[in-house]
Amino acid sequence: MDKNVASRSTLVKNFLALLCSEFVVRIAASLGAILIARTLGPKQYGILAVALSFSFIAGYLCDLGMTHLTLQQSAVPEVNLSVLLSTMLRARLALTATVSVASLGWILWAYTNRESRLVMLLLILPSIWGISLGGFASSYFWLQQELHISAAIKTVSQLLMAVTLLISFLMKLQVVWVAAGYGGVSLIGGTIAMWMFRRRAGHIGGWDPHFLRGLGGFTLSGIAGMALPQVGPILLERVTDGTQLGCFAAASRIPSALCAIPGAVGTAWYPQLFHLGINYPAEHLEKCAQEIKIIVILGIGLALPLFLYPSVIIGFMLGSAWVAVATPVLSILCWMTVLNSVSNPLGDALGTKGLQMRKAVIYALALVLGVVLYSILGRSAGAIGGAWAAVITIAALCAGLVVANPTGIRLVITVSRKLFRPLVIASAAALAARFLLPNILPSAALLFFGFFCAITIVDEELRGTALWAMASLRLRMERR
């Protein structure tokens, strides 16, 4: 096997670092968002949610798939890494400046209300630069397979964000100040990431436009993939009232935060998949199957407590006033955690073996379907209609990614064989526990941990990896 392919220890190290980081980040983000939702109320929280959605889209427009292209180009033998990184940084800075100017003009034109305009300006413009700088630094640590460093940077930034939101909650600040906190912390996080990059990478220089070849496929699929989670709040703002928008935004924050955990953890496989997709097709299929298996197990384990205890979780996180309106929405949206854990690795399976344009077409079609469904179902059924639109859209995306992949059916069969027995046993145990345990929050936590314990015991591969990881940790501690 080529030396560029990470060892088992590197993969497990990256996986555990990303998993721990994402749990901390998402818990902090969710708690911060919940506190702010309680402070602002549905209408102002809806304004903030729209600003956040636009900031993520604008932030991606500063990347346009260059992070993924950097990984692909770095897998080429004898690549000049200094010129590659310099080229990507210059292109990214030019895009960031252009997007900033365009966003400023759009905000001044589209928002005449003073409060809404200030929220957009204070959140979106700093976030654009923070996301752009942080994304470039992360791409370097990604290709070096030092994902624990980018995970640490992300964790520190999110904890700082959580502290900022806690202060906003305690001081009961208005939505304008909350938006300024979001934007400022994002910019600080990007600056810290670039400082770490400069310390690790040293001097870079040069320009070679040939490194930008093949960017189109990554750009199209990336834009569609980034827009899919954001299109819901943006369209619901136009087709339903502010209360329904706020309910959808608040309820979706919980599964959205959890969805990001499997997606981020899946990046542990990403550098390897690019290399295997070019040189080792058989190993690429097996590695994709391994990724899908782990990520789907993680997604189902995260979704089960939301599905079985929705009212308890809503009441704890958002307060009793939200239970009646948000519980039905969460009961539907919880399955987004599972569907996203399937769609992300299926997309990786296409993009990492040179089929970026196929992936782009499927994501674009899913985006069009999402726009239609959110417009129709959101207008007729409000927040619940928006929830069903989200689930149907991602389910269709998964089906499209399988059909577009020449080995898609074979990949699904391979994963199904690996997953069927342990998943059935662990899910049955979780459902049995639901009927035995009382309808309280500690029961949801016990079910969550019980599911992962059961599936680790039943599945031979997971059990072997867990034992190996514990043995390695014990050996490292003994050496110290």
Secondary structure as GFF3:
##gff-version 3
##sequence-region A 1 480
A	DSSP	alpha_helix	8	40	.	.	.	ID=ss1
A	DSSP	alpha_helix	42	61	.	.	.	ID=ss2
A	DSSP	alpha_helix	66	74	.	.	.	ID=ss3
A	DSSP	alpha_helix	81	110	.	.	.	ID=ss4
A	DSSP	alpha_helix	114	143	.	.	.	ID=ss5
A	DSSP	alpha_helix	147	171	.	.	.	ID=ss6
A	DSSP	alpha_helix	175	201	.	.	.	ID=ss7
A	DSSP	three_ten_helix	209	212	.	.	.	ID=ss8
A	DSSP	alpha_helix	215	239	.	.	.	ID=ss9
A	DSSP	alpha_helix	242	265	.	.	.	ID=ss10
A	DSSP	three_ten_helix	266	268	.	.	.	ID=ss11
A	DSSP	alpha_helix	270	279	.	.	.	ID=ss12
A	DSSP	alpha_helix	281	308	.	.	.	ID=ss13
A	DSSP	alpha_helix	310	318	.	.	.	ID=ss14
A	DSSP	alpha_helix	320	333	.	.	.	ID=ss15
A	DSSP	alpha_helix	336	351	.	.	.	ID=ss16
A	DSSP	alpha_helix	356	404	.	.	.	ID=ss17
A	DSSP	alpha_helix	408	436	.	.	.	ID=ss18
A	DSSP	alpha_helix	441	458	.	.	.	ID=ss19
A	DSSP	alpha_helix	460	479	.	.	.	ID=ss20
###
